[in-house]
Amino acid sequence: MRSPNWQPEELKLALELYLSKDLEWLSRMSDSTDEIVQLSRLLNCLDFYKENKPDNFRSTGSIRMKLSNFKALDSRYGKLSLSNVGGLDKDIFKEYSHEIEKLRGECQAIVEQHVLGELPKELEMYVSRYGKGCSIIDEFEDFICGIQEKALLLRKRAVDINDLEYSQKILNVCYELISITAECGTAKKREAISEKKYHAGINLEPVKYSGEKIGKYVQRSMHRLIENNLLSVDMLEDMQDEAWTRRVLHLGHPLLIKIISEADVKKQITDENGYVRYWTTPYIIQGEKYCVCKEWYEENRKYFDEMLSMIETSIKFELSSEELCSLLKYIQRTDERSVSILRDELKSQIVGDYDKEVIIERLIRMGVLREFQGSQREFVVEDYEMVFQMLNTPDKFVM
C-alpha cells in the first residue's frame, strides 16, 4: 500500500528539523540518526491518518528523502541535490525558511492539537524543542549545547577568513567558549551525542569509534608517518604554516612547531595567553625536533584522516575528469534513491580498459564509499563532502 501524500503540518515538522541542523549534519544523516527516528515516531502519532496506514508509513527513509528535498531548495546546497521537488515542499520552504520562530510556534500547536492520545514518554525530549513540557533544566542544557554547536561551527568557518589575525581571534574565543561550557551540567547529554559517528547510508547502526581518543590517534598516526619517513620537506613546511593548518585541519595553531634545543621548550609550546598548545615530547624529523599541536576535537578527526590519506596514498585515478565525474554522479544518484550501490553495477559504470577493482578500492580508501553492513558487494556513500570536492575539482584527482 502506497503512503499518502504529506500534509502541510507534517512538512512543517520536517522543515523545522531541517532548519535546526547545519549542512554537515544533513550530509551525514542516516535512517538510524536519532532525530530522524524520533520524527518518524512523532509523525506516526499524529491524527491525520487514523486508519489504512501502510506498515512503512513515514519511515525514516521517507523522512531522510524529504529533508533531501528541502536541501535541494536551499541556496547553500541545492545545486548538488535532488531536483524533482514537489510544489507543496517548495511552498512550505519558501514561507518558513527565514521564519524559524514562527515555524516553531506552529509546530508546537500542531503537536498539541494532533497527537493521538498521550505522547510516548521517549518522544517528550524531542517535542520539548517546541516548548511543550520544557523545564528550566532542559532550556539550560539546550542553551549550553547551542553555544557549543555554534562555537564549533564558527571555528570551522573561521578558516576561510582572509584576515589571519581576526580568524585567530575567532578560533581563540570559540575555544574558550567550548572549554567553559564543558564544565556545565550537560556531560551525560554530550556523551550520548559524542559516542555516535553520524554517517550517510541506509539502515546503519550508529558507529562508535574504537575507543582511541582523538589525541592518542593523532600522536600514534604522526609517529607512524615519521617512522615510515613519509613527510616530505614541502609537507613539513605546510604543517608549520598557520594558514595551511587552519584550511586543511581546521586547527587554530600550526600542526607542528620546530623546537630550538637551546631555548626553554615550555615557553616555545605556550601561546601569548599562557596556554600550552603543543605536546611536550618532541619528535625527531629529518634531524630536527618538532612538537605536535594538541588542540584536537572529535570533529577534527575526519580532516586529519583526509590528510593521512593524502600523505600515505597520494591517490590518483587513471580516469579522465569527465569519466570520474560521471562515476561520482552515478554514485550520488543511486544514494539519493536511498538504495545501496552494488559492486557489479558500479563496475558497469567504469567504461574503458581500467582495473575496476583498483578504482573501487581507491574510492573506499578516500572515504567516498564504505561497505554496507559489512557486505563486500554493496556500498553506501561515506563522505558527501569528499564527493562534492571531487565533483567540483576533478582535475586534482586524476593522473
C-alpha positions, -999 to 999 in steps of 0.1 A, spaced: 0 0 0 14 34 -10 19 60 17 -5 90 14 8 124 4 24 146 31 1 170 49 14 206 53 16 201 91 39 171 86 61 191 62 64 219 88 77 195 114 102 181 89 113 216 79 118 226 115 142 197 119 160 206 87 165 242 97 177 233 132 207 214 116 238 225 97 249 212 64 274 188 78 248 171 98 225 169 68 252 154 47 258 126 73 222 118 84 211 83 81 180 62 88 193 54 122 201 90 133 182 98 165 164 129 152 152 110 121 139 81 141 121 103 166 104 124 139 92 92 122 77 81 155 62 115 161 45 116 127 31 82 133 14 96 165 -5 123 146 -42 120 138 -41 129 101 -43 92 90 -60 72 118 -66 42 96 -52 24 65 -17 34 71 9 12 55 35 -6 76 62 18 64 42 50 70 65 80 74 95 57 76 130 70 85 139 66 48 110 88 36 119 115 62 155 114 50 143 119 15 121 148 25 150 165 41 169 160 9 141 177 -9 145 207 14 182 206 8 176 209 -29 158 241 -23 185 255 -1 207 280 -20 237 268 1 233 232 -11 207 229 -38 228 227 -69 242 193 -59 210 178 -45 177 165 -58 158 185 -84 123 168 -86 108 186 -56 70 188 -51 51 221 -52 39 219 -16 75 213 -4 85 244 -23 57 265 -8 64 254 28 101 260 24 96 295 8 72 306 35 91 294 66 128 290 57 135 325 70 108 325 97 121 298 121 105 312 152 71 314 135 76 279 123 84 266 158 53 282 172 32 264 146 50 231 152 41 234 189 5 240 180 5 210 156 19 187 183 -6 199 209 -36 196 186 -30 165 166 -12 139 188 -34 109 192 -38 101 229 -8 106 252 26 112 236 50 84 243 75 93 270 105 87 248 93 115 225 89 141 252 125 153 248 120 157 210 88 177 214 103 199 241 121 217 212 88 234 205 83 245 242 59 217 253 68 204 288 102 221 286 118 226 321 144 252 331 170 224 331 160 214 296 162 250 285 196 254 301 210 222 285 197 232 251 212 267 256 247 252 265 246 227 237 235 255 213 266 275 224 288 245 218 274 237 184 276 274 173 312 277 185 322 245 167 306 258 135 323 292 138 357 275 143 352 257 110 341 287 91 369 309 105 394 291 84 380 308 53 386 344 66 415 361 48 423 383 78 445 358 97 446 379 129 408 381 131 405 345 122 428 335 150 407 357 174 375 338 164 393 305 170 406 315 204 372 328 216 354 297 203 380 276 221 373 294 254 335 290 250 339 253 244 362 250 274 338 269 297 306 251 286 324 218 290 322 223 328 284 228 327 259 202 336 254 186 302 280 158 303 255 130 300 238 146 271 271 154 253 284 119 259 254 104 243 260 126 212 298 123 210 298 85 210 280 84 177 295 89 143 268 103 121 271 88 87 254 85 53 238 54 41 207 34 50 197 11 78 231 15 95 236 15 133 255 44 147 292 36 147 313 40 178 350 48 175 373 21 186 378 38 220 410 56 210 407 93 218 414 118 191 446 130 208 461 95 211 451 88 175 469 118 162 501 110 182 501 74 170 495 84 134 522 111 134 546 86 149 538 62 121 543 89 94 577 98 109 588 63 113 580 55 77 597 87 65 565 98 47 569 136 55 585 155 27 602 188 31 572 206 15 548 188 38 569 198 68 567 234 57 529 232 53 525 217 87 543 246 103 521 271 84 492 285 103 470 292 73 475 258 58 467 241 91 435 261 96 424 254 60 432 217 59 428 206 95 406 233 110 430 238 139 438 272 154 475 266 156 501 252 132 502 214 134 540 214 140 564 239 155 602 235 153 619 233 187 651 253 193 672 230 215 690 258 233 657 275 244 631 265 270 607 240 254 578 250 277 580 286 265 580 276 229 549 255 231 529 281 251 509 308 233 508 345 242 478 339 266 497 314 287 481 282 272 502 252 264 491 244 228 516 215 220 525 182 235 558 185 253 575 154 239 593 163 206 596 142 175 628 140 155 621 146 119 649 148 94 673 156 122 652 184 137 630 185 167 592 192 163 563 193 187 527 185 176 497 206 183 474 191 210 443 212 204 422 184 188 384 178 190 365 149 177 352 169 147 388 173 135 392 136 131 379 135 95 401 163 84 431 146 99 421 113 82 419 132 49 454 145 54 467 110 62 451 96 31 467 124 10 502 116 25 500 78 27 484 70 -6 486 101 -29 456 86 -46 450 94 -83 425 78 -106 435 65 -141 404 82 -155 397 114 -173 380 142 -154 348 135 -173 349 98 -165 355 104 -128 326 129 -127 303 105 -145 311 78 -120 306 101 -90 273 113 -103 261 77 -107 271 71 -70 253 103 -59 221 95 -78 220 59 -65 225 70 -29 198 97 -32 173 70 -41 181 55 -6 194 23 -21 228 6 -17 253 7 -45 261 -28 -59 297 -36 -67 288 -52 -101 266 -22 -112 294 2 -101 318 -17 -122 295 -14 -152 297 24 -149 335 23 -154 339 22 -192 373 15 -207 403 -7 -201 408 1 -164 414 -21 -134 379 -16 -119 387 -32 -86 416 -8 -81 393 22 -88 367 9 -63 394 3 -37 406 39 -41 371 52 -37 369 33 -4 403 45 8 394 81 0 362 78 21 338 81 -8 324 47 -2 320 23 26 309 -13 27 271 -16 35 267 -35 68 299 -54 62 289 -66 27 317 -67 1 292 -64 -28 272 -34 -16 283 1 -7 268 34 6 283 69 5 306 76 34 317 112 30 295 136 9 320 164 13 346 143 -5 322 135 -33 314 172 -37 350 182 -36 359 157 -63 330 168 -85 340 204 -82 377 199 -87 381 166 -106 414 176 -122 431 173 -88 421 136 -86 431 122 -120 465 114 -134 
